[in-house]
Amino acid sequence: MRGKRVLVLLALLVVASVALFAQGAPEAYPSKDIEFIVSSGAGGGTDAIARKVSQLAEKDLGAAIYFVNKPGADDAVGPNLLMGAKNDGYTIGNLNYGSIINAPFTGLIKGYELSKVRFFALITQEPDALMVGKNSPYKTFDALIAAAKANPGKIRVADQGIGSRVNLLALKIQDLYGVKFNMISYQGSAPQREAILNGEVDAAITSLGDFAPILNSGDALGVIEFSSVRNAGYPTVPTSKELGLSDSLLSGSFLTLAAPAGTPDDVIAKLETAFEKAATSKEFADWSATVGVTPDFKKGAELKTFLDAKISGETKALQALKDAGVLK
């Protein structure tokens, strides 16, 4: 009887071994295409950066990355979908100023919490700028301010919604110079560009990179960039620092990459490595110069320090506006 039991056990072990062998070892990541949820509409600066850096990262990942554009709600619609995605590394996305600063502050989306994503890279920083149409009479910052003083509430300036980063910048300009703009809100940079082209507004505030298509074509002009160093892609645009403006007007967005919270460390490590190589490559640097953004790769502790400082400082500014009754 004992012999029969031994034979049965051996048979079971053989069957189990064959089944295990048939299943094979766990597939190495990535073994299929990766979805990238973009927080803005197609054609904008965020979309362009996400696609370019991902195209370069694909080479090291050995997998294709496809894109799903989900704009809206302070750029939080896309990240909110990312927060609910499976944490296996096959869904990643971007978060920028709006989705990191404004969305948590305003609470537009119930259950939206940054703790539900795992940041793994900062790709670029993008100072804000003020742009006008090619036929605009306001080709300098001083000329625009003078016109705003002479015509209170008449100079139409395109922003991206009350409480948005560029809206806060416009409010700071109004306060510093004692002027009143006619602020008109658009959902992202693409409609801002259209508003400049069709004459709906006199000026627009966002990054030079967001306006790259019509800056490069000559249909728009950069009046000023609110930064301390001239943009390599648009070296003729003066900076606020050069013009002697207050440092309080230094402003800009940034683009980070994230995966759902709980994504395994080894998967994050592969994503970090691939995107770091892409974001620090000469090809990405050369391309960035043509669209007016600055590569600035950060990961790990350095990335966390950067984000913590941004969140703390900008949230305080928003709270001050809310306390003053500017924000509801």
C-alpha positions in Angstrom: 0.0 0.0 0.0 2.8 2.4 0.9 4.4 1.8 -2.5 1.2 2.7 -4.3 1.0 6.0 -2.2 4.6 6.9 -3.1 3.8 6.2 -6.8 0.7 8.4 -6.6 2.6 11.3 -5.0 5.4 11.0 -7.6 2.8 11.1 -10.3 1.2 14.2 -8.8 4.6 15.9 -8.5 5.3 15.1 -12.2 1.9 16.6 -13.2 2.4 19.7 -11.1 5.9 20.2 -12.6 4.6 19.8 -16.1 1.8 22.3 -15.5 4.3 24.8 -14.0 6.6 24.4 -16.9 3.8 24.9 -19.3 2.8 28.1 -17.6 6.4 29.3 -17.9 8.2 31.9 -15.9 6.4 35.3 -15.2 6.6 37.5 -18.3 9.2 40.2 -18.1 7.8 43.8 -18.0 6.8 45.1 -20.4 5.3 42.3 -22.5 2.6 44.4 -24.2 1.7 47.9 -25.2 1.5 50.6 -22.5 -1.3 53.1 -22.3 -0.4 56.8 -21.6 -3.3 59.0 -20.3 -2.5 62.6 -21.3 -4.1 65.2 -19.1 -4.7 67.7 -22.0 -6.2 67.8 -25.4 -4.4 66.7 -28.5 -2.1 69.3 -30.1 -1.2 71.2 -27.0 2.2 71.6 -25.4 1.6 68.9 -22.8 0.5 66.5 -25.4 3.6 67.2 -27.6 6.0 66.7 -24.8 4.4 63.5 -23.6 4.4 62.0 -27.1 8.0 63.0 -27.8 9.6 61.7 -24.6 7.5 58.5 -24.8 8.6 57.9 -28.4 12.2 58.0 -27.2 11.5 55.9 -24.1 9.9 53.1 -26.2 13.3 52.2 -27.6 14.6 51.1 -24.1 11.3 49.7 -22.9 10.9 47.5 -25.9 7.2 48.2 -26.0 4.9 50.6 -27.8 3.2 53.4 -25.9 -0.2 54.6 -27.1 -2.0 57.7 -26.0 -5.5 58.6 -24.7 -6.2 62.3 -24.3 -8.5 63.2 -21.4 -8.6 67.0 -20.8 -10.8 68.9 -18.3 -11.3 69.9 -14.6 -7.9 71.6 -14.1 -6.2 68.8 -16.0 -7.5 66.3 -13.4 -9.8 64.1 -15.6 -6.8 62.1 -17.0 -5.0 61.7 -13.7 -8.3 60.7 -12.0 -8.6 57.8 -14.5 -4.9 56.9 -13.8 -5.7 56.7 -10.1 -8.3 54.1 -10.7 -6.2 52.0 -13.2 -4.6 48.7 -12.6 -1.2 49.1 -11.0 0.7 46.7 -13.2 2.7 49.3 -15.2 0.6 49.1 -18.3 -1.1 52.4 -17.6 0.9 55.5 -17.0 0.1 59.2 -17.4 1.2 62.8 -16.8 0.3 65.3 -14.1 1.2 69.0 -14.4 0.5 72.1 -12.4 -3.2 72.0 -12.6 -3.6 68.4 -11.7 -1.1 68.6 -8.9 -1.9 72.0 -7.4 -5.4 73.2 -8.5 -7.3 70.0 -8.6 -6.6 68.9 -5.0 -7.2 72.5 -3.7 -10.6 72.9 -5.4 -11.8 69.4 -4.9 -13.7 69.4 -8.2 -13.5 65.6 -8.4 -14.6 63.6 -5.4 -12.0 61.1 -4.2 -9.2 62.8 -6.2 -6.0 62.3 -4.1 -2.4 62.5 -5.1 -1.6 59.6 -2.8 -3.4 57.4 -5.4 -0.5 57.8 -7.9 3.2 57.1 -7.7 5.3 59.8 -9.3 8.4 58.5 -11.1 9.8 61.4 -13.2 9.9 65.1 -13.8 10.5 65.7 -17.5 10.3 69.4 -18.2 9.7 72.8 -16.7 8.0 75.5 -18.7 8.0 79.2 -17.7 4.8 81.1 -18.5 4.9 83.8 -21.1 2.6 86.5 -22.6 1.9 86.2 -26.4 0.1 88.4 -28.9 -1.0 88.1 -32.5 1.4 89.1 -35.3 -0.5 92.3 -36.0 -0.9 93.3 -32.4 0.0 96.9 -31.5 1.3 95.6 -28.1 4.7 94.3 -28.9 6.2 95.0 -25.5 5.1 94.4 -22.0 5.1 98.1 -21.3 2.9 98.8 -24.3 0.3 96.3 -23.1 0.3 97.7 -19.5 -0.1 101.2 -20.9 -3.1 100.1 -23.0 -4.6 98.4 -20.0 -4.2 101.5 -17.8 -5.8 103.7 -20.5 -8.6 101.2 -21.1 -9.7 99.5 -17.9 -11.4 96.2 -18.5 -10.9 96.4 -22.3 -7.7 94.5 -23.0 -8.8 90.9 -23.5 -6.4 88.3 -22.0 -6.8 84.6 -22.5 -6.2 82.4 -19.4 -7.1 78.8 -18.5 -9.8 79.3 -15.9 -10.3 81.1 -12.6 -7.6 79.9 -10.2 -5.5 78.3 -12.9 -1.8 79.0 -12.8 -1.9 81.5 -15.6 -5.0 83.2 -14.1 -3.1 83.7 -10.8 -0.2 85.2 -12.8 -2.6 87.6 -14.5 -4.1 88.6 -11.2 -0.6 89.3 -9.8 0.1 91.6 -12.8 -3.1 93.5 -12.3 -2.3 94.0 -8.6 1.3 95.1 -9.2 0.5 97.5 -12.0 -2.9 98.7 -11.0 -4.6 97.6 -14.2 -7.8 95.6 -15.0 -7.8 93.1 -17.8 -10.9 91.5 -19.4 -9.9 87.9 -18.5 -11.4 85.2 -20.9 -11.0 81.5 -19.9 -10.3 78.7 -22.3 -9.9 75.0 -21.7 -6.2 74.6 -22.4 -3.6 76.1 -24.8 -5.1 74.9 -28.1 -8.2 77.1 -27.8 -6.1 79.9 -26.6 -4.1 79.7 -29.8 -7.3 79.8 -31.8 -8.5 82.8 -29.9 -5.3 84.7 -30.8 -5.5 83.7 -34.4 -9.1 84.7 -34.9 -8.8 87.9 -32.8 -11.0 86.9 -29.9 -8.4 88.2 -27.5 -5.5 90.7 -27.4 -3.1 88.5 -25.5 -2.7 85.1 -24.0 -0.8 83.7 -21.1 0.7 80.2 -21.1 4.1 78.8 -22.0 6.0 79.6 -25.2 6.0 75.8 -25.8 2.2 75.7 -25.8 2.2 78.4 -28.6 5.1 76.8 -30.5 3.1 76.1 -33.7 2.0 79.7 -34.2 5.2 81.3 -32.8 7.2 79.3 -35.3 4.9 80.2 -38.2 5.1 83.9 -37.2 1.3 84.2 -36.5 2.1 85.0 -32.9 4.8 86.9 -31.0 6.3 86.3 -27.6 6.2 89.6 -25.6 7.7 88.4 -22.3 8.6 85.2 -20.5 8.2 85.2 -16.8 11.5 83.5 -16.1 15.1 84.4 -15.1 16.9 82.8 -18.1 16.1 83.3 -21.8 14.4 80.4 -23.5 16.9 78.5 -25.8 14.1 77.9 -28.3 13.0 81.6 -28.4 16.0 83.7 -27.5 14.5 86.9 -28.7 11.8 86.9 -26.1 12.9 89.0 -23.1 12.5 87.6 -19.6 10.8 89.3 -16.7 14.1 89.3 -14.8 15.8 91.3 -17.6 13.0 93.8 -17.6 13.3 94.3 -13.9 9.9 92.9 -13.0 9.2 91.5 -9.5 10.3 88.0 -8.8 6.8 87.3 -7.6 5.9 87.1 -11.3 8.2 84.2 -12.0 5.7 81.5 -13.0 5.5 78.2 -14.9 4.3 74.7 -15.3 6.0 71.4 -15.3 5.4 67.9 -16.6 5.6 64.9 -14.3 5.0 61.2 -15.1 3.2 58.8 -12.7 1.7 55.3 -12.4 -1.1 54.1 -10.1 -0.1 53.8 -6.5 1.1 50.3 -5.7 2.9 49.8 -9.0 5.8 47.4 -8.2 9.2 48.8 -7.6 10.8 46.8 -10.4 8.3 48.2 -12.9 8.9 51.7 -11.6 12.6 51.2 -11.9 12.3 50.2 -15.6 10.1 53.2 -16.3 12.5 55.6 -14.5 15.5 54.2 -16.5 13.8 54.4 -19.9 12.3 57.9 -19.4 15.6 59.2 -17.8 17.5 58.1 -20.9 14.9 59.7 -23.1 14.6 63.0 -21.2 18.3 63.5 -20.9 19.1 62.6 -24.5 20.5 65.1 -27.1 17.6 64.4 -29.3 15.1 65.4 -26.6 17.2 68.5 -25.7 17.3 69.6 -29.4 13.6 69.0 -29.9 12.8 70.9 -26.6 14.6 74.0 -27.9 12.3 74.1 -30.9 9.1 74.1 -28.8 10.3 76.4 -26.0 10.5 74.0 -23.0 13.4 73.1 -20.7 14.4 69.5 -20.0 14.8 69.0 -16.3 14.8 65.3 -15.3 14.2 64.5 -11.6 13.3 61.2 -9.9 13.2 59.7 -6.4 14.0 61.9 -3.5 14.9 64.9 -5.7 11.5 64.7 -7.4 9.7 64.4 -4.1 11.4 67.5 -2.7 10.5 69.5 -5.9 6.9 68.5 -5.7 6.5 69.1 -2.0 7.9 72.6 -2.4 5.6 73.4 -5.3 2.5 72.1 -3.6 3.2 73.9 -0.3 4.0 77.3 -1.9 1.3 77.3 -4.5 -1.4 76.1 -2.2 -0.6 78.9 0.2 -1.0 81.4 -2.7 -4.4 79.9 -3.7 -5.6 80.0 -0.1 -4.6 83.7 0.2 -6.8 84.4 -2.9 -9.6 82.4 -1.5 -9.4 84.2 1.9 -9.4 87.5 -0.1 -12.6 86.5 -1.9 -11.0 86.2 -5.3 -11.6 82.5 -5.4 -14.9 81.0 -4.3 
